[in-house]
Amino acid sequence: DVVYVEPVPVWERDIPKAMYYQVKNQSADLVKTIDQYYEENEQIFLALDQLSESFSFSRIKTSASLCKENCLYKLDNGTPLYFDNHHLTETGSSFLYPLIRKKVTSFGLDADKE
């Protein structure tokens, strides 16, 4: 079986740098709504929808963990989820682990086995 992990939200600014400037009161809080996320990835999602008509594959929706009304770029305690504008930190990737684990175990595999 094929599993496609949908894109994570991408930010216009480097997250750690933006957070630094926020601490220095030189930058506003970053905001990306779930609607903006879907709009930015519209072509990808349309292509995946078309592919799913001919091919069988599963999708892992990263937005289910990283976005509610707004997409997350840091934890409430200030820990960044990205180490630039589009790559997740270990903390950020831990948000996706439950989704990936669920999908892997649905294939009868042991998700915790290395």
C-alpha positions in Angstrom: 0.0 0.0 0.0 1.1 3.6 -0.7 0.7 6.3 1.9 1.1 10.0 1.0 1.9 12.4 3.9 0.3 15.7 2.9 2.4 18.8 3.1 3.0 20.6 6.4 2.1 24.3 6.6 4.8 26.4 5.1 5.6 29.8 6.5 6.8 32.9 4.8 9.4 33.5 7.5 12.0 31.4 9.3 10.2 30.4 12.5 13.1 30.6 15.0 14.1 34.0 13.6 10.5 35.3 13.6 10.2 34.1 17.2 13.4 35.9 18.2 12.1 39.1 16.7 8.8 38.6 18.5 10.7 38.4 21.8 12.4 41.7 20.9 9.0 43.2 20.1 10.1 43.8 16.6 7.6 41.4 14.9 4.0 40.5 15.2 2.7 37.0 15.9 2.6 34.7 12.8 -0.8 33.6 11.7 -1.8 31.1 9.0 -5.4 29.9 9.0 -6.5 26.4 8.0 -8.2 28.1 5.0 -4.9 29.6 3.9 -3.2 26.3 4.2 -5.8 24.6 2.0 -5.6 27.5 -0.5 -1.8 27.3 -0.7 -1.9 23.5 -1.3 -5.0 23.5 -3.5 -3.2 22.2 -6.6 -1.6 19.4 -4.7 -4.9 18.3 -3.2 -6.7 18.5 -6.5 -4.0 16.4 -8.1 -4.3 13.8 -5.2 -8.0 13.7 -5.6 -7.6 13.0 -9.4 -5.0 10.3 -8.7 -7.3 8.7 -6.2 -9.8 8.0 -8.9 -7.3 5.7 -10.7 -5.0 4.5 -7.9 -5.5 3.3 -4.4 -3.5 5.0 -1.8 -4.0 6.5 1.7 -3.3 10.1 2.8 -2.1 11.4 6.1 -3.5 14.8 6.7 -0.9 16.8 8.6 -3.4 19.6 9.1 -5.3 17.3 11.5 -2.4 17.7 14.0 -0.8 21.0 13.0 -3.9 23.1 12.3 -7.2 23.8 13.9 -8.6 27.3 13.1 -5.0 28.4 12.8 -1.9 26.4 12.1 0.7 26.0 14.8 4.3 27.0 14.5 5.2 26.8 18.3 3.9 25.2 21.4 2.2 27.2 24.2 5.5 27.1 26.1 7.3 28.7 23.1 9.0 25.6 21.7 9.3 26.0 17.9 7.8 23.3 15.8 10.0 24.2 12.8 13.7 24.8 12.4 13.2 27.0 9.3 10.0 27.9 7.4 9.1 24.4 6.3 11.0 21.7 8.1 9.7 20.3 11.4 11.8 20.0 14.4 11.7 16.7 16.4 9.0 18.3 18.5 7.1 19.3 15.4 7.3 15.8 13.9 6.1 14.3 17.2 2.7 15.9 16.3 2.5 13.7 13.2 3.7 10.5 14.9 0.2 9.5 16.2 -1.2 9.8 12.7 1.6 7.9 11.1 1.6 5.2 13.8 -2.2 4.7 13.3 -1.7 4.3 9.6 1.2 1.9 10.0 -0.6 -0.3 12.5 -3.6 -0.4 10.2 -1.4 -2.4 7.8 -0.7 -4.9 10.6 2.8 -3.6 11.1 4.4 -2.8 14.5 4.9 1.0 14.4 7.3 0.9 17.3 9.7 -1.7 15.8 12.9 -0.2 14.5 
